[in-house]
Amino acid sequence: MASVACVPSVPAPGDAGGLRERARGAMLGLAVGDALGAPAENMKPSEIRRRWGRITGYVVEHPAGTDDTEYAIFSGLLLARHGSALTVAHVEAAWHQWIADLDEGPFRGAGFSERGTLENLRRGLAAPISAQHRHAWSDGLAMRAAPFGVFAAGAPAEAARLVAVDGTVSHEGEGIHGGRAVAAGVAAAMAGAPVESVVAAALSVIPADSWTARSLRRAVAVAHRGERAVRSAVVIGGYPWTDLAPEAVGLAFGAYAAAGGDFTTAVLTAVNMGRDADTTAAVAGALAGASCGATAIPPEWSTPIGPALGTCLPSMRGHHVLDIADLLTPDEEAP
């Protein structure tokens, strides 16, 4: 496995303001990427070009986050409540309290892994059996992994440990690997690590021979050649499902590496590659936002992001990603 010896340590307590800025960048970047990518979800690049040309901003009148944002808020609230003491029992109880035991309405926009998990929980199955469904390898954990990297800034292994606790209720195998890679990458970016070290952190917490690791390495190796090369290196042509964790994570890290960590370029690269574009852009946005901070996000993209609408998870309605970022980082020291 790759070493993370070059990953900087967590910022000193005196730099709480800088840490808060990166945390806000990660969470707001996730929501912005989600909203930018949502219209292009499940599309091919050729279909995107025919409809919009190259996407360079919002293409809908009222942009908003999807299940990616609402599940990230869900995990962020759970983590803020329990911190490093988080257990699988805590996660399972939260799924029941905030989703499974409620009338969640039409549950629009939810992924197959979430639906399968809820079906199992409602049948009385407990973790880890609740994660035994047909889409345990999906990117549903990767999409909600950023809060763990925010919380465990500078500690990729701890971020990966905590997100795996969360994922035990809903995912197995490659689904867990995808979440661990994203959480570790965000944790490294939160500490100001360069792109290469962020990638190394992600690879260090997953098996070197896993599909996710192979996909991530292939994407980053060709990132200098642009989005077409990244997509060709990762996407399995003709495969109908676009929510594969190895694919989505590879595309997201490839976009982040191709952009050299720049926020705007990373997110637009992910969006214009299509496939599970809301998730890939959300992950790329979280990585680049953690690297660059919230001020790097164009105001015309960040301003429309309001409190969650609860379209997928009514219990998350009214929570804002910036509030989650603040909950997961230490307060600034008084002067």
MOZI-V68795 format. One record per residue. N is the residue number from 0. OMEGA is omega in whole degrees, 0 to 359 (* if undefined). BURIAL is I if it has 9 or more other ideal C-beta (glycine too) atoms within 8 Angstrom, else O. Layout:
N/OMEGA/BURIAL ; N/OMEGA/BURIAL
This chain:
0/180/O ; 1/179/O ; 2/175/O ; 3/182/I ; 4/183/O ; 5/180/O ; 6/180/I ; 7/177/O ; 8/180/O ; 9/180/I ; 10/180/I ; 11/180/O ; 12/179/O ; 13/180/O ; 14/181/O ; 15/179/I ; 16/177/O ; 17/178/I ; 18/178/I ; 19/178/I ; 20/178/I ; 21/179/I ; 22/178/I ; 23/176/I ; 24/181/I ; 25/184/I ; 26/177/I ; 27/177/I ; 28/176/I ; 29/183/I ; 30/178/I ; 31/179/I ; 32/178/I ; 33/182/I ; 34/178/I ; 35/185/I ; 36/186/I ; 37/180/I ; 38/183/O ; 39/182/I ; 40/178/I ; 41/179/O ; 42/172/I ; 43/177/O ; 44/179/I ; 45/178/O ; 46/177/I ; 47/181/I ; 48/180/I ; 49/184/O ; 50/187/O ; 51/193/O ; 52/173/O ; 53/179/O ; 54/180/I ; 55/180/O ; 56/180/O ; 57/180/O ; 58/175/O ; 59/186/O ; 60/183/O ; 61/181/O ; 62/179/I ; 63/178/I ; 64/180/I ; 65/178/I ; 66/178/I ; 67/180/I ; 68/185/I ; 69/176/I ; 70/174/I ; 71/175/I ; 72/178/I ; 73/181/I ; 74/178/I ; 75/178/I ; 76/179/I ; 77/180/I ; 78/178/I ; 79/181/I ; 80/188/O ; 81/179/I ; 82/183/O ; 83/178/O ; 84/182/O ; 85/177/I ; 86/176/O ; 87/178/I ; 88/176/O ; 89/182/I ; 90/181/I ; 91/179/I ; 92/180/O ; 93/176/I ; 94/178/I ; 95/186/I ; 96/188/O ; 97/183/I ; 98/194/I ; 99/184/O ; 100/179/O ; 101/169/O ; 102/187/O ; 103/178/O ; 104/185/O ; 105/178/O ; 106/182/O ; 107/174/O ; 108/181/O ; 109/178/O ; 110/182/I ; 111/180/I ; 112/179/I ; 113/178/I ; 114/180/I ; 115/178/I ; 116/181/I ; 117/178/I ; 118/180/I ; 119/179/I ; 120/181/I ; 121/175/O ; 122/179/O ; 123/179/O ; 124/181/O ; 125/177/O ; 126/4/I ; 127/181/I ; 128/180/O ; 129/180/I ; 130/181/I ; 131/177/I ; 132/189/I ; 133/184/O ; 134/179/I ; 135/179/I ; 136/186/I ; 137/179/I ; 138/181/I ; 139/174/I ; 140/178/I ; 141/183/I ; 142/181/I ; 143/186/I ; 144/186/I ; 145/181/I ; 146/181/I ; 147/175/I ; 148/176/I ; 149/182/I ; 150/183/I ; 151/182/I ; 152/179/I ; 153/182/I ; 154/184/I ; 155/182/I ; 156/178/I ; 157/177/I ; 158/180/I ; 159/178/I ; 160/184/O ; 161/180/I ; 162/176/I ; 163/174/I ; 164/177/I ; 165/186/I ; 166/182/I ; 167/180/I ; 168/191/I ; 169/188/I ; 170/174/I ; 171/169/I ; 172/184/O ; 173/176/I ; 174/176/I ; 175/180/I ; 176/180/I ; 177/178/I ; 178/180/I ; 179/180/I ; 180/182/I ; 181/181/I ; 182/180/I ; 183/179/I ; 184/179/I ; 185/179/I ; 186/178/I ; 187/179/I ; 188/178/I ; 189/179/I ; 190/179/I ; 191/180/O ; 192/175/I ; 193/184/O ; 194/183/I ; 195/180/O ; 196/175/I ; 197/178/I ; 198/180/I ; 199/178/I ; 200/179/I ; 201/181/I ; 202/185/I ; 203/186/I ; 204/178/I ; 205/180/I ; 206/183/O ; 207/182/O ; 208/179/O ; 209/177/I ; 210/181/O ; 211/180/I ; 212/180/I ; 213/180/I ; 214/181/I ; 215/180/I ; 216/181/I ; 217/182/I ; 218/183/I ; 219/182/I ; 220/182/O ; 221/185/I ; 222/181/I ; 223/180/O ; 224/174/O ; 225/190/I ; 226/179/I ; 227/179/O ; 228/178/I ; 229/182/I ; 230/181/I ; 231/182/O ; 232/190/I ; 233/189/I ; 234/176/I ; 235/184/O ; 236/177/O ; 237/179/O ; 238/190/O ; 239/185/O ; 240/180/O ; 241/185/I ; 242/176/I ; 243/179/I ; 244/181/I ; 245/180/I ; 246/184/I ; 247/180/I ; 248/177/I ; 249/179/I ; 250/183/I ; 251/179/I ; 252/177/I ; 253/178/I ; 254/180/I ; 255/180/I ; 256/179/I ; 257/181/I ; 258/184/I ; 259/180/O ; 260/180/I ; 261/187/I ; 262/185/I ; 263/182/I ; 264/181/I ; 265/183/I ; 266/181/I ; 267/175/I ; 268/179/I ; 269/182/I ; 270/187/I ; 271/172/I ; 272/178/I ; 273/187/I ; 274/181/I ; 275/194/I ; 276/179/I ; 277/180/I ; 278/181/I ; 279/179/I ; 280/177/I ; 281/180/I ; 282/177/I ; 283/179/I ; 284/178/I ; 285/179/I ; 286/182/I ; 287/178/I ; 288/176/I ; 289/179/I ; 290/191/I ; 291/184/I ; 292/186/I ; 293/182/I ; 294/179/O ; 295/181/I ; 296/181/I ; 297/181/O ; 298/180/O ; 299/175/O ; 300/185/I ; 301/184/I ; 302/180/O ; 303/181/I ; 304/179/I ; 305/176/O ; 306/180/O ; 307/181/I ; 308/183/O ; 309/181/I ; 310/179/I ; 311/182/I ; 312/180/I ; 313/181/O ; 314/179/I ; 315/181/I ; 316/176/I ; 317/178/O ; 318/179/I ; 319/181/I ; 320/179/I ; 321/176/I ; 322/178/O ; 323/178/I ; 324/181/I ; 325/179/I ; 326/187/I ; 327/181/I ; 328/180/I ; 329/176/O ; 330/176/O ; 331/180/O ; 332/178/O ; 333/180/O ; 334/*/O
